[in-house]
C-alpha cells in the first residue's frame, strides 16, 4: 500500500497551478464554474496516475473532484459527489460534531492524517486513513484541500481498533446504534421460540445542552457519564446502549409486565436526586418511551422509531413514561400540523390572552390575576394549552410566545392606568426554555419600558422543576427581576424535587400549591398533610401561599382555615377575556369606592 506521505512536491505544485496559480506565483481570479471546468481534464490526468484514491475539496469541505480510484472505492461517480460535503462520505458513526471538529483541525494545519470510517454508496463501511494537504494560493483566496484516501481494512490491528469504534460509543463505551440494532435483531429472533416479549425502552436525558452552555462540554460529558452510571445501577445485567447525544436504549426481554413496570418506575426514581459534578449540584430530566416486540413490530428500526415516537408524545405534567400505541402516527401528524399552524398564529395574533383572577381568601377581594393563553384554530378547533405549549417548546417557538404574553399583559396594565381604573398585578407563566434560550430579565424590562408601567404590576411564574433543574441559569435572572421590583412565584409547588436549601435562597414572593393537591384534598387524607406542610413552609419563609384549582366550597374552607393567603379556581371565576376582566375589576372598584 502506498503512503499518502509520499505525495511529491512537484505534483502538489502542479495541482496548485491547476486551481488558480500562475508560475510566477500570482493568483488568478476565476469564477467557480470556470474553475471547475478547467480542473476536469488536467486533474484527472495527474491524480489517476497515483496509487491512492484522491478527493479535492474547497476550503469549506465541499467536493470539487474525485479520482477514478476514489470513485471505484466509494462506488460513487464524480458527478454524484460534486458539490456535496465531504461529510457525506463519513459513516453515521461519526456525527456532525465529529466532522466539525475534524474539519477544524484539517483547516488549522498544512498536513493532517485522520483515521476514520467512510461509507460507500452500497452502505458498506470502509476503514480509511485520510491524509489531507492544504493547497493555499499566494493571495490566500483560492484555497483547496487534497485528500489521499487509503483503505486500511487489511491492517489487522487497525481493524480491531476500528471494530471497537464501529460498535461502541466513544464517550460512554456503551454499545452504539449499530450494536443496538444487532442486539435487537438477535432478541427479536429469539421471541419465535419463547413465550417472552421484548421491550425497547427509549430514554431521553434532558439538561445537557444547558450544562454545556452554562459550564462547558467537559462538565457535560462528566454529567453524561454520571447519568449512565446511575442507569446501570438500576438495570443490572440488562442491555443499555447509546444512540447518540442524550438518547439511550434499553433492550429488556420480559415475561411479566409487572417486572417491566417496576423497572421503568425504578429508572424514573433514580433521577430524582441531583448529580454532584465538579462541585456543582446538577439535575437531569428524564422521559421514557416504550415499544414492545412482537406486539408493535418485529423490525428493530421500527421498534426504536416507535419508542421514540412514544417518548415525544409525553405531555407536560404527565408521568414521564409512555407506551407506543397504534394511533401515535396520527398524533405525530397532528403535532406537525399544530406546529405549522402555531407559527402562523403567533404572527397573526390568533393566540388570545385570557385572565383568571386571584382572590384574597380572607375577604374574597381580587388582588391579582394570571394570564392564560387560549387558542381556537379555524380548522382544528380549540387546542388545549398543555398540547400547544409543549409543541411550542420543542419547536423553539416558546420564547416568542412568552414575549407576546408579556407585552399583552403590560399593554393591559398601561390601558387600565391610562384610564385611571382599578388595577392588580398580572402573573405571567415563563417557560424554562425562555430562561435558557433568551434573557427573561431583558424581555420583562423592555415590556415595562415600552408600556411605561411599574414593575410591581408584573409577576413572573416559573415551575418548581425548572428552578431546581436549571438553578444556575434561572437564579441570576430571577435576582435581577426581583431587584427591578417584579414579583416572582414558584408554580406547581409540591410536584418537583425541591432542595429546601436552594428554595430558601430564591428571591421569590409566593408559592403556588399545584392544583392536583387541591383537587384530591377531600379524597386523599395524605394530601391534606402535604398542603398543610406547604402552607407552614410558606409562612416560615415569609411568603404568600396561593392555591390554584379551587372548585368547591369545602376546598376553600379547608385552605382558609389553614391560613392559605390567596386562591383561584372555577369556584371564583373561570379564565375570562380582557373585556370581561376589566368589567370585573371595575365592579370591585365600585364596591370599594
N, C-alpha and C positions, 0 to 999 in steps of 0.2 A: 504494500500500500504506500503510495506517495504521501509525503507530508506536506501540508499546506505551507509550512515554514520555508519550503524550498522555492517558493514563488520568486522568480528572479526580478531584479530591479528593472532591466530593460523592458520586460513585459508590463510591469506596473507603469512605467513611463509611457509605454505605447497606449495603454488604456487611458491614461491621463490626457494624452493628446487627442484621443477619440472623443472624450467627453467635453472638450472645450478648451484645451490648452494649445497654444501655438508653440513652435520650437523655441522661440525666444522668451517663453515663459509668461506671455501676456494672455489674460483671459479674454475669450471671445464671448459676446453676448448672443446666445442662440436661444430662441424660444423653445419651450418644452417639446412641442410636436416635431419641430425641425430637428431637435437634438436626437429624439427617439429614432427618427428616420435615418439619420446619419449613422447611428450606432449599429444598425442591424448587420450589415454585411461585414464590416471590419471587425466588430466584436466577435461575431461567430467564427471567423477565421482564426482569431487568436485563441479564444477560450476553448474551442472544440479540439485544439491540438494538445490540451493539457489532460493529465490523468484524473484530475478532480472534477466533481460537479461544481459549476460556478454560477453564482447568482449575483447580479448587480442591482443595488438599491440606491435610492436617493437618500438625502440626509435624514429624512423622516421615516425611513424603513419601508418605503413603497417600492415594489419590484419594477425595474426598468427592463431587464433582460435576464434570460437564463440560458445556460448552455445545453447542448444536446444530452450530455451525460446527466445533468440535473433533471432534465425532462424525463429521461429513462428511469432514474432513481425514484423520482417523485410521482411519475405517471400522470403528469400534467403537461400540456403543451405550453409553449411560451405565451401564446395568446390567452390561455386560461388564467395566467398569473400576472400578466402585465397590469400595473395599476393597483394590484392587491397589496395589502400589508404583509410583510414577512411573517407576521403573527399567524397568518392563515396556515402556514406550514408547521407551526408549533402544535403539538398534540394537546388535547384537552387536559392533560395532566398539568400543563403549565397555564396558569390563569393569566388574566390581563395584567395583574400586578407583577408577575414574573417577567412578562415581556417588557413592561415598562422599566423595571429595574435593570434587566439585561441590556435593553437598548440604551439606557442612560449611561451604562458602563462602556458600551461599544463607542458611543459618541465622545466619551471623555478620553479615549486613548487612541493611539495610532494603530495598535495591533492587539486583537483580543481573541482568546480561544475560549469557547463555551461548549461544554458537554451537555447535551440535551436530547430530547426525543422530537423527531419530526413525525408527521403523519401523512402518508401519501394519499393519492386520490382514491385508493381502494380501502381506505381506513386502516391500513396496516401501520404499526408503529416501527420506526427506524431509529435506533440509537446513532447519533452522529457527533462528530467533532466539527463545530462551526468556527472557522478561522476568519475573522473579519479584519480587513485592512482599509484604512481611510485613504481616499484619493482626494486630496484637497487642492483646489486651484490656488494660484498665486494671489488672485484678488479675493479669495476666500468667499466666493459667492456661487460657485458651481461645485458643491461637494457631493461625493458619492462614496459608497462602500462596496467593496468587492468581497464576497463571502465564498470561501472554498469549503465545500461540504464533503467530509469523509465519512463513509459508512463504517462504523466501528463495531458492528454486531458480531464480527468474528473474534473479537477480543473477549476471552472468557472472563477475565477479571472485571472488565467493564460491564459485561453482560450481567454479572452478579449484582454489581452496584446499581445498574440501571433497572434491573428487575425489582430491586427494593423500591426505587423511585416509582416504578410503574404501579406498584401495589400498595404503597404506604404513603400517608400524608407526611410531609417533611417536618412540620412543626410538632404534631402530637404523636407521630409514629403509629397512628391508628390506620386501619385499612382505609384506602381511599375509594373513590367511586367505582373503579374497575373491580376492585376486590369485593366491594359491597354487592355489586351485580352478580359476580361469580358465586359468592356465598348464597345469595338469594336464589339463584338458579338451582344450586345443589339442594337447598332446603325445600323448595317447591317440588323438586323431583321426588324427594322422599315422601311427600304427602300422599303420593299414589299408593304407597304400600303401608301407610299407617292411618290411624284414625285422628291424627293430630291436625291442628291448624297452625298457621304461621302468621304472626303479627309483624307488620312493618311499621315501626314507631319512628316517625319523623319529628325531630326535635329542633326547635329554633331557640337559641340563647340570645336574648336581647340585651344590648348595653355596650357592646364592644366599640361601636363607632364613636359613641360619646366619650368613652375612656380614651380612645386613640386621639380624639380632638382635644380633650382637656389635659391629658398627660402626654403619653407618647405610645408608639407601637410596641415598645419593649414591655411597658406595663400591660398593654392589651394582650400581648402574647402570654405573659405570665398569668393573667386572669383566665385566658383560654385554657391553659394547662391546669389551673386550679379547678375550673369547671369540669374538665374531662376527668380529673381525679375524683371529684365528687360523684359524677355519674358512675364511674367504675366501682365506687364503693357500694352503690345501691344495686347494680346489676351484675353481681359476681357470676362469673362463668357464662355470661351472655354476650353475644357478638355486638360490638359497638364500632361503627365506622364514621369517618368524617367526609361528608360530601364536598365540603368547601366552605370558606367563610365561617359563619356561626351556625351552620346546619349539620346535624348529625343523624345517623340512622341506627336504630337498634333492631336486630332481627331476633324474634323471640318465638320459637315453636312452643305451642301450649295445647293442653287437652282439657284445661279447666279455666273458663273465662274469669272466674273469681281471682285466680292467680294473676291473670293479666291485669285486672283492675287494681289489684293490690300493688303490683309492680309500678303501674302508672301513678298511683297516689303517692307511693314512696319517692318516685322521681320528683314529683312536684314539691313534696315536703322537704326534700334535700336542698332545695334552692331558696328556702325562706331565710336562712341565716346569711349574713354578709360574708364576703371573702376578704381576708387580710392579704393585701398585695402591696409590697413596698411602702409600708407604713400608712396605707390607705385602706379604708373600710368601704368595699365596693359591693353592690348588689347586681345580680343578673336576673333578668326576667326570663321566663320560660313558657313556651307554647308547645303543645304536642298534638300532632295529627296521626291518626292510626288507620291503616287499611289491613284487611285480613285476606290471606290466601287459604283456600281457593275461593272463598265466598265472593270477594270483589273481583279478583283476577288471578291468573297464574303466570302472568307476564311480569318479570322483575321491574322493567322500566315503568310499566303501567302502575304497578303497586306503589312504587316510590312517588310517582306523579299524583296518585290518588291520595296518599298520605299527606303530601304537600298541599294539595287542594283542601283537604280537611282542616289542616292547620290554619290556612288563610281564611277559612270560614268562621273562625272563632271571633266572637264579637266582644267589645269592651264590656267588662263587668261579669262575663260568664266564666264558668270553670275553664281552666286553660287546657282542657283535653277535648278533642273532637274526633269521632269516628267517621270514616268515609261512608256516605250513603249514595244511592243511585241518582238522587236529584241534585247532587253537587255541581254537575256540569251546568245545569240551568242556573244555579246560584252564582257560579262564576260569570256566566254570561250576563246575569243581572248586575253583578258588581261592575263589570266593564261598562255596561250601559249607564249605570249611575255615575261612574267616574267621568264619562264623557259629558253627560248632561250637567254634572256638578260644575265643571269648568265654565260652561255657559251660564249657569245660574249665578255664579259669582259676578261675572261680567255684567249681566242684565239685572242684578239685584233682585233675583227671583227668590232668594232666601229672605225670610221675614223674621224680624226680631220680635218675640213676644216677651211678656213680663209677668212674673209671679210675685206677688207681694209677700214680704216677711213681716210678721206681727210680733209685737212685744206681748208675751204671754201673761204679763201682769195686768195689762189694761186693754189688750186687743187693738192697739193702735198700730198703723203701718209705720214701720221705722226703716224699711229698705225694700228693695226688690231685686230679683235675679233675672238676668237676661237669658232667654232660651230661644234657640233657633228652631224655626219650623219651615218645612219645605213641601209644597204641593206641586208636583210636576204635571204638566198638561197631559202627558201620556201615561206615566207610571202611577199617578195619583199621589196621595200622601206618603212620604218616605220617612220612617222613624229616625229621629236624631241619632240614636245609637248606631244605626246602619250607615248613614251617610257620613257621620263624623269619623268612624273607623276607616271608611274608604278614603276620606279626605286626608287622613293622617298617612295612610300607606301610599297615596298618590302625590304627596308633597304639596297639598293644597291648603293644609290647615293653618299655615301662617297667614295667608291672605284672608281666610275666613275669620281668624282671630282679630286681625286689624279691622275688618269690616264691622264686626260686632262692637269693638271698642269705639270706633268712630260713630256708630249709630247711637250708642248709649251717651257718649259725650255730646252729640248733637241734641238729643232729647233733653239732657240737663240744661244745656245752653238755652234751648227754647223755653223751658219752664222758668228759668231765671230771667230771661228777657221779658217774659210776660208777667213777671213778679208773682208766680204761682208757687204753691207748696211743692217742695222737692225733697227727695230722700236719696241716699246712696244707692247706686246700682252695682250689683255683683256680676262680674264677667268671668266665665269659665275659660281658663287658659290651658291649652294642651301642653304636655311635656315637650312635644316636638317643637312648639313655638319657642320654648326656652333654649333648646339645643340648636335650632336652626336659625334663630334670629336673636334680637335683643329686645325682650319684653319691656324693659325699663325705657328704652328709647321710643318704642312704639306708644307706650302709655303717655310719656312726656310729650310726644308730638301731638297726640289727640287732645291733651289738656291745653296745649298752646294754640292749636288750630281752632278750638271752640271756646277758648278763654273761660275755662271753668276751674273751680277749686279742686285740688286733688282728693279731698276727703269725700267727694261725691262718687268716686270710683273705688270699687272693691274688687280685688283680684282673688279668684278662687282657683286653687290648684289641688289635685288629688293627693292623698297621703302617699300612695305608691310612687308617684312622680317625684315628690320631695325626697323620699328616702332613697330611691334608686339613683336619682340624678342630683344628689345633695350638693356636691361641689359646683355643679353648673347653676343650680337654682338659687343657692343661698346668697350669692353675690348680688344677683338681680333683685331678689326679694328685699335685701338690706337697702339697696338704693331706692326701691319703691317706697319702703317704709319711711326712709329719710325724707322723701318727697312729700309725704303726707297721705299716701294711698293706703287704704285698709287692705288687710290680707287675711284670707280664710283658708283653712285646710278642709277640703271637701271629702266626702265618703270616709270619714274617720271611723276606724274600727275594722275596716276590711283589709288593711295592709299589714305591714310588718314594721311599725314604727320603733325607732330607738328613742326611749324616753330622754336620754341624754341629748340627742340631737333635737328632739322636739322642744326641749326647754330653751335651746339656743336660737330657735327660729323667731324671726321678727313678725309674729302673727298676732291677730286681734281676736280670732274666733275659731272654734272647732265645729264642724257640721257633722252631726250624727247621721250615718248612712241610713237611707230610707228602709233598707231591708230589716234593720233592727226595729224600727218603728212599726213596720207592717206586722212583724211577728211578736210584737210586745205582749199581746194578751194570750198568745198560743204557746209560747215557749218561756217558762219562768226564768231560765238562764239568761234570756235576752234582757229581761228587766235588770238583772245584776250587771250585765255589760253596760247598759245605758247609765245606770247609777254610777258605775266606775268612771265612765267618760265625763259625766257631769261633775263628779268630785274632782277629777283631774283638771277640768276647765277652771273650776273655782280656785283650785290650788295655784294654778299658773296665772290667775288674774285675767282669764279670757272669757269672752262671751261664748255661750253654747247655743247652737242652732239645730233644731230637729226638723228634718225635711220628710215629706211623705205622710203628714198627719191627715188621716181620713175620718177618724171617729172621735166622738166626744170623750170616750174613755181613754183614748191615747193622749188627748190634750190634757185631761185631768191628771193622768199619771206624770206627764212631763212637767206640768205646772207645779204639782205637789213636790217634785224633786228639784225644783228651782232651775229648770231649763229656761234660758233667757229668751230666746226667740223661736218662732215656729213658722213653718209654711207647709202648704198642702191643700188638697181638694176640700178639706173641711172649711177652710177660709176662702180660698179662691183658686180657680184653675189659671193656667197661663193665659193672659189676655193680650189683645193687640194694643198698640201705643195709644190710640184714641180712648179706648176703654180704661187704660191705666191712668191717663191724665184725668179723666172724669172721676175715677175712684179717689185719686189724690185730692181733687177739688172738693169732693164730698166730705172727706176727712177734715180738710182745711176749713170748710164752712162750719162743721160741728165744733172745731177747735175755736173758731172765732166767736 
